[in-house]
Amino acid sequence: TVADTLWAPLVFFLMVRGLQTRQLRYWAAAGITAGLAQYFYLGMRLLPIMVALYLFYCFLPEWRTVRSWLAPAAALAAGALIVFLPLGLFYLQHPNEFTGRLQSVSIFSSGWIDREATLTSRSILSILLERTREKFLWFNALPDISVFYGTGSPLLDAVSAILLVFGLTFALYRLRDRSFFLFVMWFVAVMLFGAILIIDENLSEHAVGAAVPLMFFVALGLVKLAQAVGKVFAARPRIKWALVAVAVLALAFINIKFYFGEYTPKRVYSGRGALLGTEMVRYFHGQTGDFKVYFFGAPRDYLNNPMIQFGTPNLKGMDVAQPLQGPPDFVDRSLPALFVFEPFRADELAFVQQVFPDGERIDFEQPDGQQLFFAYKVAQP
């Protein structure tokens, strides 16, 4: 999803430059960039819709001069089509590859909203309204409990959240200005198609595409607040820019302190599975010599955890898929053994100790103090 914060701003920047200069090269470059973006994250499929909406909004006041818009629109479309053509031909041959993800995550095509309406005895409209409220309050009111970030607090700090409200309100008030329309449309489109209308379990990473318009609204709120303060100190016009500079530095400090001082040490990014894999890799790297791992994590976790595969690609090991009913008879006695247990399979350690009573147990905890896993090391089986 982080690719969204590169391609969308770049496309809209080129379009704005095209509007300002009336030079076709910017329109062609915008089309080429929009076509190239389709080769990255699936969220970029929303980009052509946003581009079309913005182009239509810019064209609407000047509909009497439609001929002057034909060349820019053609340059934009041609650039996008040429770059997208190889991928487009693939999708024509494999249409399920294009629609498969949408069919599985859409709250409509997957049947999720119908099931939810039946289970809760609520109307579809009320469910949509509740989802809309929840998703838009991700940033300033509701705590983030998502798997990938899970900060436990709103996605914006308190000061930025307040400025967001001011900036967004002003942009809505000035919506007829195409500059403000661009960011409002961008923000709403990402939230609508990236959060409200897809199945999610509080997956706030889908809101990453809204980061640029969000920061625009925060900056807009800050500038307007500074202008209001500047009017009070009319004799010192530089006061507003000094206020903006101080506020930007303060916001940078608040967010850097939170990310590196509070959030990162919790190691909650991407959920417990990523933390488990990371800590196991660290433990494996701390071992000397050759060894073999026997992992008691099934059916929840396995050694094919992406973190483990990436961090220890040559690891020798096996998943003990079935719970032990007696002492293990599958241990390779030619190598030192590491028996790694998740807490829910801790009782099986007794069977291992019947065969290997002289092992060393090491416990690993999560940042909140709960047990993550423990290892039982046998130097020479």
C-alpha positions as a LaTeX table, in Angstrom:
\begin{tabular}{lrrr}
\hline
Residue & $x$ (\AA) & $y$ (\AA) & $z$ (\AA) \\
\hline
Thr1 & 0.00 & 0.00 & 0.00 \\
Val2 & 2.93 & 2.35 & 0.47 \\
Ala3 & 3.23 & 2.58 & $-3.33$ \\
Asp4 & $-0.03$ & 4.52 & $-3.31$ \\
Thr5 & 1.71 & 7.45 & $-1.65$ \\
Leu6 & 4.15 & 7.66 & $-4.56$ \\
Trp7 & 2.10 & 7.13 & $-7.70$ \\
Ala8 & $-1.09$ & 9.03 & $-6.88$ \\
Pro9 & 0.68 & 12.27 & $-5.81$ \\
Leu10 & 2.95 & 12.06 & $-8.86$ \\
Val11 & 0.04 & 11.64 & $-11.27$ \\
Phe12 & $-1.93$ & 14.50 & $-9.74$ \\
Phe13 & 1.15 & 16.74 & $-9.67$ \\
Leu14 & 1.67 & 16.19 & $-13.40$ \\
Met15 & $-2.00$ & 16.86 & $-14.09$ \\
Val16 & $-1.91$ & 20.10 & $-12.12$ \\
Arg17 & 1.22 & 21.16 & $-13.99$ \\
Gly18 & $-0.60$ & 20.37 & $-17.21$ \\
Leu19 & $-3.51$ & 22.58 & $-16.12$ \\
Gln20 & $-1.16$ & 25.40 & $-15.18$ \\
Thr21 & 1.08 & 25.34 & $-18.25$ \\
Arg22 & $-1.27$ & 23.86 & $-20.87$ \\
Gln23 & 1.66 & 21.77 & $-22.08$ \\
Leu24 & 0.77 & 18.33 & $-23.43$ \\
Arg25 & 3.98 & 16.75 & $-22.16$ \\
Tyr26 & 2.68 & 16.95 & $-18.59$ \\
Trp27 & $-0.60$ & 15.29 & $-19.57$ \\
Ala28 & 1.25 & 12.52 & $-21.40$ \\
Ala29 & 3.58 & 12.03 & $-18.43$ \\
Ala30 & 0.57 & 11.84 & $-16.10$ \\
Gly31 & $-0.95$ & 9.13 & $-18.30$ \\
Ile32 & 2.30 & 7.17 & $-18.46$ \\
Thr33 & 2.65 & 7.35 & $-14.68$ \\
Ala34 & $-0.97$ & 6.28 & $-14.14$ \\
Gly35 & $-0.44$ & 3.30 & $-16.44$ \\
Leu36 & 2.79 & 2.33 & $-14.72$ \\
Ala37 & 1.10 & 2.51 & $-11.32$ \\
Gln38 & $-1.19$ & $-0.37$ & $-12.32$ \\
Tyr39 & 1.77 & $-2.74$ & $-12.12$ \\
Phe40 & 2.07 & $-2.18$ & $-8.39$ \\
Tyr41 & $-0.35$ & $-2.53$ & $-5.47$ \\
Leu42 & $-3.98$ & $-3.32$ & $-6.32$ \\
Gly43 & $-5.10$ & $-0.11$ & $-4.61$ \\
Met44 & $-3.85$ & 1.75 & $-7.66$ \\
Arg45 & $-6.82$ & 0.46 & $-9.61$ \\
Leu46 & $-8.67$ & 3.29 & $-7.91$ \\
Leu47 & $-6.35$ & 5.84 & $-9.54$ \\
Pro48 & $-8.02$ & 5.91 & $-13.00$ \\
Ile49 & $-11.37$ & 6.60 & $-11.32$ \\
Met50 & $-9.91$ & 9.51 & $-9.33$ \\
Val51 & $-8.15$ & 10.87 & $-12.41$ \\
Ala52 & $-11.41$ & 10.75 & $-14.39$ \\
Leu53 & $-13.35$ & 12.48 & $-11.59$ \\
Tyr54 & $-10.79$ & 15.24 & $-11.27$ \\
Leu55 & $-10.56$ & 15.75 & $-15.02$ \\
Phe56 & $-14.36$ & 15.94 & $-15.29$ \\
Tyr57 & $-14.53$ & 18.44 & $-12.43$ \\
Cys58 & $-11.91$ & 20.64 & $-14.10$ \\
Phe59 & $-13.68$ & 20.37 & $-17.45$ \\
Leu60 & $-17.19$ & 21.09 & $-16.14$ \\
Pro61 & $-16.85$ & 24.89 & $-15.76$ \\
Glu62 & $-15.29$ & 25.13 & $-19.22$ \\
Trp63 & $-17.61$ & 22.81 & $-21.12$ \\
Arg64 & $-18.18$ & 25.46 & $-23.79$ \\
Thr65 & $-14.51$ & 25.17 & $-24.78$ \\
Val66 & $-14.57$ & 21.39 & $-25.04$ \\
Arg67 & $-12.19$ & 21.38 & $-28.00$ \\
Ser68 & $-9.39$ & 22.81 & $-25.87$ \\
Trp69 & $-9.64$ & 19.76 & $-23.60$ \\
Leu70 & $-9.51$ & 17.14 & $-26.32$ \\
Ala71 & $-5.75$ & 17.22 & $-26.81$ \\
Pro72 & $-4.86$ & 17.03 & $-23.06$ \\
Ala73 & $-7.38$ & 14.21 & $-22.49$ \\
Ala74 & $-6.05$ & 12.33 & $-25.52$ \\
Ala75 & $-2.44$ & 12.70 & $-24.38$ \\
Leu76 & $-3.40$ & 11.45 & $-20.91$ \\
Ala77 & $-5.35$ & 8.48 & $-22.24$ \\
Ala78 & $-2.71$ & 7.55 & $-24.84$ \\
Gly79 & 0.12 & 7.59 & $-22.29$ \\
Ala80 & $-1.83$ & 5.42 & $-19.87$ \\
Leu81 & $-2.99$ & 2.97 & $-22.55$ \\
Ile82 & 0.45 & 2.42 & $-24.06$ \\
Val83 & 2.03 & 1.58 & $-20.72$ \\
Phe84 & $-0.90$ & $-0.44$ & $-19.42$ \\
Leu85 & $-1.40$ & $-2.43$ & $-22.66$ \\
Pro86 & 0.74 & $-5.51$ & $-21.76$ \\
Leu87 & $-1.00$ & $-5.87$ & $-18.40$ \\
Gly88 & $-4.37$ & $-5.17$ & $-19.99$ \\
Leu89 & $-3.88$ & $-7.95$ & $-22.54$ \\
Phe90 & $-3.04$ & $-10.34$ & $-19.71$ \\
Tyr91 & $-6.23$ & $-9.40$ & $-17.88$ \\
Leu92 & $-8.26$ & $-9.93$ & $-21.06$ \\
Gln93 & $-6.91$ & $-13.48$ & $-21.22$ \\
His94 & $-7.29$ & $-14.04$ & $-17.47$ \\
Pro95 & $-10.26$ & $-11.95$ & $-16.31$ \\
Asn96 & $-10.44$ & $-13.75$ & $-12.98$ \\
Glu97 & $-7.01$ & $-12.36$ & $-12.11$ \\
Phe98 & $-8.42$ & $-8.85$ & $-12.46$ \\
Thr99 & $-11.66$ & $-9.36$ & $-10.55$ \\
Gly100 & $-10.69$ & $-12.13$ & $-8.12$ \\
Arg101 & $-9.42$ & $-9.90$ & $-5.36$ \\
Leu102 & $-12.37$ & $-7.54$ & $-5.68$ \\
Gln103 & $-14.85$ & $-10.41$ & $-5.54$ \\
Ser104 & $-13.30$ & $-11.74$ & $-2.34$ \\
Val105 & $-12.98$ & $-8.46$ & $-0.40$ \\
Ser106 & $-16.02$ & $-6.46$ & $-1.52$ \\
Ile107 & $-18.71$ & $-6.38$ & 1.15 \\
Phe108 & $-21.30$ & $-6.72$ & $-1.63$ \\
Ser109 & $-19.95$ & $-9.33$ & $-4.06$ \\
Ser110 & $-18.68$ & $-11.54$ & $-1.24$ \\
Gly111 & $-22.10$ & $-11.56$ & 0.41 \\
Trp112 & $-20.68$ & $-10.12$ & 3.65 \\
Ile113 & $-23.14$ & $-7.28$ & 4.03 \\
Asp114 & $-26.15$ & $-9.54$ & 3.44 \\
Arg115 & $-24.92$ & $-11.95$ & 6.10 \\
Glu116 & $-24.24$ & $-9.07$ & 8.50 \\
Ala117 & $-27.71$ & $-7.66$ & 7.94 \\
Thr118 & $-29.25$ & $-11.06$ & 8.65 \\
Leu119 & $-27.18$ & $-11.72$ & 11.76 \\
Thr120 & $-27.74$ & $-8.26$ & 13.28 \\
Ser121 & $-31.31$ & $-7.70$ & 12.04 \\
Arg122 & $-30.25$ & $-4.31$ & 10.71 \\
Ser123 & $-30.71$ & $-2.63$ & 7.37 \\
Ile124 & $-27.88$ & $-2.46$ & 4.85 \\
Leu125 & $-28.06$ & 1.34 & 4.98 \\
Ser126 & $-27.52$ & 1.45 & 8.74 \\
Ile127 & $-24.54$ & $-0.90$ & 8.45 \\
Leu128 & $-22.99$ & 1.29 & 5.76 \\
Leu129 & $-23.55$ & 4.44 & 7.83 \\
Glu130 & $-21.93$ & 2.84 & 10.87 \\
Arg131 & $-18.93$ & 1.67 & 8.84 \\
Thr132 & $-18.56$ & 5.14 & 7.34 \\
Arg133 & $-18.52$ & 6.74 & 10.78 \\
Glu134 & $-16.01$ & 4.23 & 12.14 \\
Lys135 & $-13.58$ & 4.48 & 9.23 \\
Phe136 & $-13.52$ & 8.27 & 9.16 \\
Leu137 & $-12.96$ & 8.33 & 12.93 \\
Trp138 & $-9.85$ & 6.17 & 12.59 \\
Phe139 & $-7.77$ & 9.33 & 12.52 \\
Asn140 & $-8.96$ & 11.32 & 15.51 \\
Ala141 & $-11.30$ & 9.36 & 17.78 \\
Leu142 & $-11.25$ & 5.56 & 17.56 \\
Pro143 & $-8.18$ & 3.53 & 18.64 \\
Asp144 & $-6.30$ & 1.59 & 15.97 \\
Ile145 & $-6.60$ & $-2.11$ & 16.83 \\
Ser146 & $-5.53$ & $-3.39$ & 13.43 \\
Val147 & $-3.23$ & $-6.34$ & 12.91 \\
Phe148 & $-0.59$ & $-4.46$ & 10.95 \\
Tyr149 & $-0.19$ & $-1.33$ & 13.07 \\
Gly150 & $-2.17$ & $-1.76$ & 16.26 \\
Thr151 & $-1.08$ & 1.45 & 17.98 \\
Gly152 & $-4.04$ & 1.35 & 20.36 \\
Ser153 & $-4.66$ & 5.03 & 19.66 \\
Pro154 & $-6.06$ & 7.04 & 16.72 \\
Leu155 & $-3.85$ & 7.17 & 13.64 \\
Leu156 & $-3.11$ & 10.87 & 14.15 \\
Asp157 & $-1.76$ & 12.56 & 17.25 \\
Ala158 & $-4.18$ & 14.82 & 19.13 \\
Val159 & $-2.87$ & 18.09 & 17.66 \\
Ser160 & $-2.86$ & 16.83 & 14.07 \\
Ala161 & $-6.35$ & 15.37 & 14.58 \\
Ile162 & $-7.70$ & 18.78 & 15.59 \\
Leu163 & $-5.97$ & 20.49 & 12.67 \\
Leu164 & $-7.39$ & 17.82 & 10.34 \\
Val165 & $-10.93$ & 18.77 & 11.32 \\
Phe166 & $-10.25$ & 22.48 & 10.70 \\
Gly167 & $-8.51$ & 21.84 & 7.40 \\
Leu168 & $-11.09$ & 19.41 & 6.07 \\
Thr169 & $-13.94$ & 21.73 & 7.07 \\
Phe170 & $-12.33$ & 24.63 & 5.24 \\
Ala171 & $-11.70$ & 22.50 & 2.16 \\
Leu172 & $-15.34$ & 21.40 & 2.11 \\
Tyr173 & $-16.41$ & 25.05 & 2.43 \\
Arg174 & $-14.22$ & 25.91 & $-0.58$ \\
Leu175 & $-15.07$ & 22.72 & $-2.49$ \\
Arg176 & $-15.82$ & 24.61 & $-5.70$ \\
Asp177 & $-12.11$ & 25.42 & $-5.92$ \\
Arg178 & $-10.62$ & 22.54 & $-7.93$ \\
Ser179 & $-7.51$ & 22.53 & $-5.75$ \\
Phe180 & $-9.58$ & 21.71 & $-2.67$ \\
Phe181 & $-11.83$ & 19.37 & $-4.61$ \\
Leu182 & $-8.82$ & 17.28 & $-5.59$ \\
Phe183 & $-7.82$ & 16.53 & $-2.00$ \\
Val184 & $-11.37$ & 16.02 & $-0.73$ \\
Met185 & $-12.16$ & 13.66 & $-3.61$ \\
Trp186 & $-8.86$ & 11.84 & $-3.07$ \\
Phe187 & $-9.50$ & 11.39 & 0.65 \\
Val188 & $-13.11$ & 10.27 & 0.28 \\
Ala189 & $-12.35$ & 7.87 & $-2.60$ \\
Val190 & $-9.58$ & 6.09 & $-0.69$ \\
Met191 & $-11.71$ & 5.75 & 2.43 \\
Leu192 & $-14.75$ & 4.61 & 0.46 \\
Phe193 & $-13.10$ & 2.00 & $-1.75$ \\
Gly194 & $-10.19$ & 1.15 & 0.55 \\
Ala195 & $-12.02$ & 0.80 & 3.86 \\
Ile196 & $-15.79$ & 1.20 & 3.89 \\
Leu197 & $-16.73$ & $-1.03$ & 0.95 \\
Ile198 & $-14.25$ & $-3.85$ & 1.57 \\
Ile199 & $-14.21$ & $-6.60$ & 4.16 \\
Asp200 & $-11.65$ & $-5.87$ & 6.81 \\
Glu201 & $-10.83$ & $-6.66$ & 10.37 \\
Asn202 & $-9.85$ & $-3.10$ & 11.23 \\
Leu203 & $-7.11$ & $-3.18$ & 8.60 \\
Ser204 & $-6.07$ & 0.45 & 8.87 \\
Glu205 & $-3.18$ & $-0.05$ & 6.44 \\
His206 & $-5.79$ & 0.40 & 3.72 \\
Ala207 & $-5.89$ & 4.06 & 4.75 \\
Val208 & $-2.25$ & 4.62 & 3.79 \\
Gly209 & $-3.38$ & 5.90 & 0.40 \\
Ala210 & $-5.12$ & 8.77 & 2.21 \\
Ala211 & $-1.90$ & 9.93 & 3.88 \\
Val212 & $-1.16$ & 12.74 & 1.40 \\
Pro213 & $-4.62$ & 14.38 & 1.50 \\
Leu214 & $-4.62$ & 13.93 & 5.28 \\
Met215 & $-1.37$ & 15.82 & 5.61 \\
Phe216 & $-2.72$ & 18.48 & 3.27 \\
Phe217 & $-5.73$ & 19.02 & 5.54 \\
Val218 & $-3.50$ & 19.14 & 8.63 \\
Ala219 & $-1.23$ & 21.71 & 6.94 \\
Leu220 & $-4.24$ & 23.69 & 5.72 \\
Gly221 & $-5.70$ & 23.78 & 9.22 \\
Leu222 & $-2.37$ & 24.92 & 10.61 \\
Val223 & $-1.96$ & 27.70 & 8.04 \\
Lys224 & $-5.50$ & 28.99 & 8.56 \\
Leu225 & $-5.03$ & 28.97 & 12.31 \\
Ala226 & $-1.76$ & 30.85 & 11.91 \\
Gln227 & $-3.43$ & 33.40 & 9.66 \\
Ala228 & $-6.09$ & 33.98 & 12.31 \\
Val229 & $-3.42$ & 34.50 & 14.96 \\
Gly230 & $-1.51$ & 36.75 & 12.56 \\
Lys231 & $-4.49$ & 39.10 & 12.31 \\
Val232 & $-4.33$ & 39.61 & 16.05 \\
Phe233 & $-0.69$ & 40.60 & 15.72 \\
Ala234 & $-1.18$ & 42.73 & 12.62 \\
Ala235 & 1.82 & 44.85 & 13.48 \\
Arg236 & 4.03 & 41.78 & 13.18 \\
Pro237 & 3.06 & 39.94 & 9.99 \\
Arg238 & 5.92 & 37.46 & 10.36 \\
Ile239 & 4.37 & 36.06 & 13.50 \\
Lys240 & 2.14 & 33.66 & 11.57 \\
Trp241 & 5.04 & 32.05 & 9.71 \\
Ala242 & 7.02 & 31.76 & 12.92 \\
Leu243 & 4.01 & 30.03 & 14.44 \\
Val244 & 3.79 & 27.63 & 11.52 \\
Ala245 & 7.49 & 26.77 & 11.77 \\
Val246 & 7.28 & 26.13 & 15.51 \\
Ala247 & 4.14 & 24.03 & 15.07 \\
Val248 & 5.72 & 21.90 & 12.32 \\
Leu249 & 8.77 & 21.23 & 14.49 \\
Ala250 & 6.55 & 20.39 & 17.45 \\
Leu251 & 4.45 & 17.98 & 15.38 \\
Ala252 & 7.58 & 16.34 & 13.99 \\
Phe253 & 8.93 & 15.90 & 17.53 \\
Ile254 & 5.64 & 14.45 & 18.80 \\
Asn255 & 5.40 & 11.90 & 16.01 \\
Ile256 & 9.09 & 10.89 & 16.03 \\
Lys257 & 8.94 & 10.46 & 19.80 \\
Phe258 & 5.81 & 8.34 & 19.53 \\
Tyr259 & 7.07 & 6.14 & 16.70 \\
Phe260 & 10.59 & 5.46 & 17.94 \\
Gly261 & 10.07 & 5.96 & 21.68 \\
Glu262 & 6.67 & 4.32 & 22.27 \\
Tyr263 & 5.43 & 2.34 & 19.29 \\
Thr264 & 8.57 & 0.63 & 17.94 \\
Pro265 & 9.68 & $-0.84$ & 21.31 \\
Lys266 & 6.29 & $-2.62$ & 21.58 \\
Arg267 & 7.15 & $-4.61$ & 18.44 \\
Val268 & 3.48 & $-5.07$ & 17.60 \\
Tyr269 & 3.74 & $-4.26$ & 13.90 \\
Ser270 & 2.07 & $-6.91$ & 11.72 \\
Gly271 & 0.74 & $-8.76$ & 14.75 \\
Arg272 & 1.90 & $-11.58$ & 16.96 \\
Gly273 & 2.98 & $-13.77$ & 14.02 \\
Ala274 & 5.61 & $-11.28$ & 12.91 \\
Leu275 & 6.85 & $-10.82$ & 16.48 \\
Leu276 & 7.07 & $-14.58$ & 16.94 \\
Gly277 & 9.05 & $-14.99$ & 13.72 \\
Thr278 & 11.37 & $-12.09$ & 14.52 \\
Glu279 & 12.23 & $-13.32$ & 18.01 \\
Met280 & 12.75 & $-16.89$ & 16.83 \\
Val281 & 15.13 & $-15.69$ & 14.11 \\
Arg282 & 17.09 & $-13.69$ & 16.69 \\
Tyr283 & 17.34 & $-16.74$ & 18.89 \\
Phe284 & 18.46 & $-18.98$ & 16.02 \\
His285 & 21.11 & $-16.46$ & 14.98 \\
Gly286 & 22.49 & $-16.52$ & 18.52 \\
Gln287 & 23.25 & $-20.23$ & 18.29 \\
Thr288 & 26.67 & $-21.53$ & 17.32 \\
Gly289 & 27.35 & $-24.53$ & 15.17 \\
Asp290 & 24.85 & $-26.72$ & 13.41 \\
Phe291 & 21.47 & $-27.64$ & 14.92 \\
Lys292 & 17.95 & $-28.73$ & 14.03 \\
Val293 & 14.70 & $-27.09$ & 15.14 \\
Tyr294 & 11.55 & $-28.96$ & 16.14 \\
Phe295 & 8.72 & $-26.46$ & 16.23 \\
Phe296 & 5.57 & $-27.12$ & 18.26 \\
Gly297 & 3.40 & $-24.35$ & 16.82 \\
Ala298 & 0.84 & $-26.10$ & 14.63 \\
Pro299 & $-1.95$ & $-25.52$ & 13.83 \\
Arg300 & $-1.41$ & $-21.80$ & 14.52 \\
Asp301 & 2.14 & $-21.23$ & 13.33 \\
Tyr302 & 4.70 & $-23.08$ & 11.25 \\
Leu303 & 8.34 & $-22.76$ & 10.24 \\
Asn304 & 7.19 & $-21.40$ & 6.88 \\
Asn305 & 6.49 & $-18.11$ & 8.70 \\
Pro306 & 7.79 & $-15.48$ & 6.21 \\
Met307 & 9.98 & $-13.86$ & 8.88 \\
Ile308 & 11.66 & $-17.19$ & 9.66 \\
Gln309 & 12.12 & $-18.12$ & 6.01 \\
Phe310 & 13.63 & $-14.72$ & 5.22 \\
Gly311 & 15.81 & $-14.49$ & 8.33 \\
Thr312 & 17.07 & $-18.09$ & 8.33 \\
Pro313 & 16.71 & $-19.42$ & 4.76 \\
Asn314 & 19.00 & $-22.42$ & 5.43 \\
Leu315 & 17.40 & $-23.43$ & 8.71 \\
Lys316 & 17.18 & $-27.18$ & 9.35 \\
Gly317 & 13.92 & $-27.97$ & 11.04 \\
Met318 & 10.53 & $-29.62$ & 11.05 \\
Asp319 & 7.05 & $-28.79$ & 12.26 \\
Val320 & 5.68 & $-31.18$ & 14.84 \\
Ala321 & 2.17 & $-31.02$ & 13.45 \\
Gln322 & 0.48 & $-33.60$ & 15.69 \\
Pro323 & 0.45 & $-33.30$ & 19.49 \\
Leu324 & 2.78 & $-35.75$ & 21.19 \\
Gln325 & 1.16 & $-38.72$ & 22.87 \\
Gly326 & 4.45 & $-40.03$ & 24.19 \\
Pro327 & 8.23 & $-39.52$ & 23.95 \\
Pro328 & 9.29 & $-38.32$ & 20.46 \\
Asp329 & 10.96 & $-40.87$ & 18.20 \\
Phe330 & 11.66 & $-38.58$ & 15.25 \\
Val331 & 14.63 & $-36.63$ & 16.61 \\
Asp332 & 17.80 & $-36.62$ & 14.51 \\
Arg333 & 20.44 & $-37.55$ & 17.07 \\
Ser334 & 23.32 & $-36.49$ & 14.83 \\
Leu335 & 22.60 & $-32.79$ & 15.48 \\
Pro336 & 21.99 & $-30.67$ & 18.58 \\
Ala337 & 18.24 & $-30.11$ & 18.93 \\
Leu338 & 16.17 & $-27.01$ & 19.64 \\
Phe339 & 12.60 & $-27.79$ & 20.67 \\
Val340 & 10.54 & $-24.63$ & 20.31 \\
Phe341 & 7.10 & $-24.55$ & 21.93 \\
Glu342 & 4.25 & $-22.10$ & 21.73 \\
Pro343 & 2.42 & $-21.74$ & 25.08 \\
Phe344 & $-0.66$ & $-23.72$ & 24.04 \\
Arg345 & 1.53 & $-26.81$ & 23.46 \\
Ala346 & 3.68 & $-26.42$ & 26.57 \\
Asp347 & 2.42 & $-29.68$ & 28.13 \\
Glu348 & 4.26 & $-31.69$ & 25.47 \\
Leu349 & 7.60 & $-30.61$ & 26.90 \\
Ala350 & 7.22 & $-33.37$ & 29.51 \\
Phe351 & 7.41 & $-36.02$ & 26.80 \\
Val352 & 10.56 & $-34.44$ & 25.36 \\
Gln353 & 12.18 & $-34.30$ & 28.80 \\
Gln354 & 11.59 & $-38.02$ & 29.27 \\
Val355 & 14.04 & $-38.62$ & 26.44 \\
Phe356 & 16.28 & $-35.58$ & 26.95 \\
Pro357 & 16.22 & $-34.66$ & 30.68 \\
Asp358 & 19.33 & $-32.47$ & 30.65 \\
Gly359 & 18.15 & $-29.74$ & 28.29 \\
Glu360 & 18.10 & $-25.99$ & 28.95 \\
Arg361 & 14.83 & $-24.04$ & 28.85 \\
Ile362 & 14.73 & $-20.40$ & 27.73 \\
Asp363 & 11.50 & $-18.35$ & 27.86 \\
Phe364 & 10.63 & $-15.43$ & 25.57 \\
Glu365 & 7.98 & $-12.88$ & 26.42 \\
Gln366 & 6.00 & $-10.32$ & 24.48 \\
Pro367 & 6.48 & $-6.63$ & 25.39 \\
Asp368 & 3.30 & $-6.82$ & 27.50 \\
Gly369 & 4.75 & $-9.65$ & 29.60 \\
Gln370 & 2.76 & $-12.52$ & 28.09 \\
Gln371 & 4.68 & $-15.59$ & 27.05 \\
Leu372 & 5.53 & $-15.66$ & 23.35 \\
Phe373 & 7.30 & $-19.03$ & 23.14 \\
Phe374 & 9.98 & $-21.03$ & 24.91 \\
Ala375 & 12.86 & $-23.12$ & 23.68 \\
Tyr376 & 14.29 & $-26.33$ & 25.11 \\
Lys377 & 17.89 & $-26.77$ & 23.98 \\
Val378 & 19.53 & $-30.18$ & 23.93 \\
Ala379 & 23.22 & $-29.92$ & 23.26 \\
Gln380 & 23.76 & $-33.51$ & 22.09 \\
Pro381 & 20.72 & $-35.77$ & 21.72 \\
\hline
\end{tabular}
